[in-house]
Amino acid sequence: MRHRLYYFLPDINSARRAFDNMLLSRIEQKYVSFISGGAPLPHDLPEANFLVKTDVLHGAVAGMIMGAILGAAFGALLINYYDVGPATVLVTTLMGILFGGWASSMAAAAMPNSQLKKFMPELERGKVLMIVHVPARRVEEIEKMLAERHPEIRFSGEEPHIPVFP
């Protein structure tokens, strides 16, 4: 499992130095991303991807849960009113999961990530948010390294238990 760490940096130059230190600490580029509230990021700093910036994943999960519930209820109604087999509940539940996940993720793609709302005031002031995904065993090491080498950086939070695969 990985932990997602958030750091605020005062400007682009500080972001570049922090990014270089992350690479020197053997954190791969794909695990470091930046969000800027002001000017666009330069091409040498990786911008946060679509999944981090929007609520797609949260929307998909919520839609799958609701789709499963509604699909199972619809399957139970079909069994009660028509002469169909019990496998109907399984089929309608799976269809509900698929449709609910798809529809909700499409709607959530237009919404900013609700977990990033707390960072918006700082981003609007021109700061840069660095998001780092690090293995759980290296969290303390990375925090200590950044605190020593970058006194201008402000630690802004941590999310534990981010799956490894995204």
Buried (B, 14 or more C-beta within 10 A) or exposed (E): EBBBBBBBBBBBEBBBBBBEBBEEBEBEEEBBBBBBBEEEBEEEBBBBEEEBBBBBBBBBBBBBBBBBBBBBBBBBEBBEEEEBEEEBBEBBBBBBBBBBBBBBBEBBBEEEBEBBEEBEEBBEEEBBBBBBBBBEEBBEEBBEBBEEBBEEBEEBEBEEEBEEEE
